[in-house]
Amino acid sequence: MSLDISLEDLEDRLGNETYVSERSISMAIFLALQLQKPLLIEGPAGVGKTEIAKVLAKLTNTELIRLQCYDGIEVSQALYEWNYQHQLMYLKMQEVKGETSDIESQIYNERFLLRRPILHSILSEKSVVLLIDEIDRADEAFESFLLEVLSDWQVTVPELGTLHATTKPMVVLTTNATRELSEALRRRCMFLYIDYPSFEKEVAIVSAKTPGLGEKIVQQICRFMEEVRTERLRKKPGVAETLDWARALAELHAKELDRDLVASTLGLFLKDWKDQRGVELSLTELLEKTGVQSKL
């Protein structure tokens, strides 16, 4: 998939989709599109890696196909499976009719083939965006299979032979770096690292996504999150958690932060009880650094 668009136009269109980008991100997306290379995005959880694939699908007006990786995922779950139930029903029908000659070729055809995300994406009539989420959670064997697909854009189904890609999808892979990916996979991709955003960028993101919040509380939210991320936490909150918190505060019609409000809403951005306890103990100091005055 390529997009006939300039870098500047791409940045404008990202902005129109309320995606707050920066030049390094826009450049990586632009080059991945123009060079038709997979885009490998690494970074902490919740910083917006998956969102890039969603925005790309909107920009190109095409389907987003998502493959969520996990420990123990098998090739069949990503590629294809046979619809055994329908095959069995067909066999029984043919037996009733007395038509059982050449039955194997009849049940092993695309009619009974269940296309999983990867096969679906390469056999789609229109180029799609294929999101391979959290590739680091899959094992090395699955990664090797994926590398083969990305290299040749074809897959082999023993009963059908080699199936070549109808169109070449735009591939976005994300990783939280829970394990090291192979150099071979990295070489195949355009690489982009996304870290926690700067204060200014996070303010822009929250303002774009929650326009009902006032400027003062938006800045307090982002400054507080910046301070929280300096704490020794098991699970640091990302932008996704910031947005969840901001939307909740908008629902509460909050105008500014205070200790009680923050303490009662910690569960929106801290998802580990030890992290919550630690932040509760240092809440006064964190709020002072944020510029929130204690109420007497």
C-alpha positions in Angstrom: 0.0 0.0 0.0 1.3 3.4 -0.9 -0.3 6.8 -0.5 0.0 9.6 -3.0 0.6 12.4 -0.5 3.3 14.7 0.7 4.8 14.6 4.2 3.1 17.9 5.0 -0.3 16.7 3.8 0.1 13.6 5.9 0.8 15.7 9.0 -2.3 17.8 8.3 -4.5 14.7 7.8 -3.2 13.2 11.0 -4.2 16.3 12.8 -7.6 16.2 11.2 -8.0 12.7 12.8 -7.1 14.3 16.2 -3.8 12.4 16.2 -1.2 14.6 17.8 2.0 13.7 15.9 5.5 15.0 15.8 8.0 15.0 12.9 9.7 11.7 13.8 6.4 9.8 13.9 5.0 11.4 10.8 8.3 10.7 8.9 8.3 7.1 9.9 4.6 6.6 8.8 5.3 8.5 5.5 8.4 6.5 4.6 6.8 3.2 5.6 3.9 4.0 3.2 6.1 5.2 0.4 8.7 2.4 0.6 5.9 -0.2 1.3 7.8 -1.5 4.4 6.2 -2.8 7.6 6.3 -0.3 10.4 7.6 -1.7 13.7 6.6 0.5 16.7 8.2 0.0 20.1 7.4 1.7 23.3 5.8 1.5 26.7 2.2 0.3 27.0 -0.4 3.0 26.4 1.7 5.6 24.4 -0.4 5.3 21.2 1.3 2.6 19.2 -1.9 0.8 18.2 -3.6 4.1 17.5 -1.3 4.7 14.6 -2.7 1.6 12.8 -6.2 2.8 13.4 -5.5 6.3 12.1 -3.8 4.8 9.0 -6.9 2.8 8.2 -9.0 5.9 8.4 -6.5 7.9 6.3 -6.5 5.3 3.6 -10.2 4.6 3.9 -9.6 0.9 4.2 -10.2 -2.0 6.6 -8.1 -2.6 9.7 -7.4 -6.2 10.4 -5.9 -6.9 13.8 -3.9 -9.9 15.0 -3.5 -9.8 18.8 -0.5 -11.9 19.7 -0.2 -13.7 23.0 2.0 -16.4 24.7 1.4 -19.7 22.9 -0.3 -18.3 19.7 -0.1 -20.8 16.9 0.4 -20.2 13.2 -3.1 -21.6 12.4 -4.7 -18.9 14.6 -3.0 -16.3 12.5 -3.2 -17.9 9.1 -6.0 -20.2 8.5 -8.1 -23.1 9.8 -10.4 -25.6 8.1 -14.1 -25.4 9.0 -14.3 -29.0 10.2 -17.9 -28.7 11.2 -19.0 -27.6 7.7 -16.8 -30.2 6.1 -18.4 -32.9 8.2 -21.9 -31.8 7.3 -20.9 -31.7 3.6 -19.5 -35.3 3.9 -22.7 -36.6 5.4 -24.8 -34.9 2.7 -22.6 -36.4 0.0 -22.9 -39.9 1.6 -26.7 -39.6 1.6 -26.6 -38.7 -2.1 -24.2 -41.5 -2.8 -21.7 -39.0 -4.3 -18.4 -39.7 -2.5 -16.0 -39.9 -5.4 -13.1 -37.4 -5.3 -14.5 -36.3 -1.9 -11.1 -35.1 -0.6 -10.7 -32.4 -3.2 -14.3 -31.3 -2.6 -13.9 -30.7 1.1 -10.4 -29.2 0.9 -11.1 -26.1 -1.1 -11.5 -22.4 -0.3 -15.2 -22.9 0.4 -14.3 -24.5 3.7 -11.2 -22.3 4.4 -11.5 -20.0 7.4 -9.2 -17.0 6.7 -7.5 -15.8 9.8 -6.0 -12.2 10.0 -2.8 -12.8 7.9 -4.4 -14.8 5.2 -7.4 -12.5 5.1 -5.1 -9.4 4.7 -3.0 -10.8 1.8 -6.0 -12.2 -0.1 -8.1 -9.1 0.3 -9.2 -7.5 -3.0 -8.4 -4.1 -1.6 -5.2 -3.3 0.3 -5.8 -3.2 4.0 -4.0 -2.2 7.2 -2.7 -5.3 9.1 -2.0 -4.6 12.8 0.1 -7.3 14.5 -0.2 -6.2 18.1 2.3 -7.1 20.8 4.5 -9.3 18.6 6.9 -9.7 21.5 4.4 -11.9 23.3 4.6 -14.5 20.6 7.5 -17.0 20.5 10.5 -17.1 18.2 8.9 -19.8 16.0 5.9 -17.6 15.3 8.2 -14.7 14.6 10.1 -16.8 12.0 6.8 -17.7 10.3 5.8 -14.1 10.2 9.2 -13.1 8.7 8.7 -15.5 5.9 5.3 -14.1 5.1 6.6 -10.5 5.2 9.5 -11.5 2.9 7.5 -13.4 0.2 3.9 -12.3 0.6 2.7 -15.8 0.0 1.6 -18.7 2.2 1.4 -22.4 1.5 -1.7 -24.4 2.4 -0.8 -28.0 1.8 -4.2 -29.0 0.5 -4.4 -26.0 -1.9 -0.8 -25.1 -2.7 0.9 -21.7 -2.6 -1.4 -18.7 -2.2 0.1 -15.5 -3.5 -0.9 -12.1 -2.1 -3.7 -10.4 -4.1 -2.6 -7.0 -2.6 0.2 -6.0 -0.3 -1.2 -4.8 3.1 0.3 -1.9 5.1 1.7 -3.8 8.1 2.0 -2.2 11.6 3.7 -4.3 14.3 3.8 -3.2 17.9 6.1 -4.4 20.7 6.4 -3.5 24.4 9.9 -5.0 24.4 9.1 -7.8 26.8 11.5 -9.9 24.8 14.1 -9.0 22.2 12.9 -9.4 18.6 15.2 -10.9 16.0 17.5 -8.8 13.9 16.0 -10.3 10.8 12.6 -9.0 11.6 13.9 -5.6 12.6 15.8 -5.3 9.3 12.6 -6.0 7.4 10.8 -3.1 9.0 10.9 0.6 9.4 11.5 1.2 13.1 9.8 3.8 15.3 10.2 4.2 19.0 7.5 6.1 20.9 8.2 7.2 24.5 6.0 8.9 27.0 5.1 12.3 25.6 6.5 15.6 26.7 4.3 17.8 28.9 3.4 20.0 25.9 2.5 17.1 23.6 0.4 15.4 26.3 -1.5 18.7 26.8 -2.1 18.9 23.1 -3.4 15.3 23.0 -5.7 15.7 26.0 -7.0 19.0 24.6 -7.8 17.4 21.3 -9.5 14.3 22.7 -11.4 16.0 25.6 -12.4 19.5 24.3 -14.9 19.9 27.2 -12.1 20.3 29.8 -10.7 23.7 30.7 -7.1 24.6 30.0 -6.2 24.8 33.7 -7.2 21.3 34.6 -5.8 19.9 31.4 -2.4 21.3 32.4 -2.8 20.0 35.9 -3.6 16.5 34.7 -0.6 16.3 32.4 1.8 17.8 34.9 0.5 15.4 37.6 1.0 12.4 35.2 4.5 13.6 34.4 5.3 13.6 38.1 3.6 10.2 38.7 5.8 8.6 35.9 8.9 9.5 37.9 7.8 7.3 40.8 8.9 3.7 41.1 5.9 2.0 39.7 5.3 -1.5 38.5 3.0 -0.2 35.7 3.5 3.3 34.7 0.4 5.0 33.2 0.5 5.9 29.5 -1.4 8.4 27.4 -4.3 6.0 27.2 -4.7 6.2 31.0 -4.3 10.0 30.9 -7.2 10.1 28.5 -9.3 7.8 30.6 -8.7 10.0 33.6 -9.4 13.2 31.7 -12.6 11.9 30.3 -13.8 10.8 33.8 -12.9 14.3 35.2 -14.9 15.8 32.3 -17.9 13.7 33.3 -17.5 14.9 36.9 -17.4 18.5 35.6 -14.2 19.1 37.4 -12.5 22.5 37.0 -9.3 21.8 38.8 -7.6 19.1 40.7 -7.6 18.6 44.5 -6.4 15.9 46.8 -9.8 14.2 47.4 -10.6 14.2 43.6 -7.2 12.7 42.7 -7.3 10.1 45.6 -10.7 8.9 44.6 -9.9 8.5 40.9 -6.4 6.8 41.1 -7.9 3.6 39.8 -8.4 5.2 36.4 -4.7 5.4 35.7 -3.0 3.1 38.3 -3.9 -0.5 37.7 -1.8 -2.1 40.5 -2.7 -1.8 44.1 0.9 -1.4 45.3 1.3 1.5 42.8 -1.9 3.1 44.2 -0.7 2.7 47.7 2.7 4.2 46.9 1.2 7.2 45.1 -1.3 7.7 48.0 1.5 8.0 50.4 3.3 10.6 48.3 0.2 12.4 47.0 0.8 15.6 48.9 4.3 16.0 47.5 3.1 15.1 44.0 0.3 17.6 44.1 2.7 20.3 45.3 5.0 19.6 42.4 2.0 19.8 40.1 1.2 23.2 41.5 -2.1 22.2 43.2 -2.6 24.1 46.4 -3.8 22.1 49.4 -7.2 23.1 50.7 -7.2 24.1 54.4 
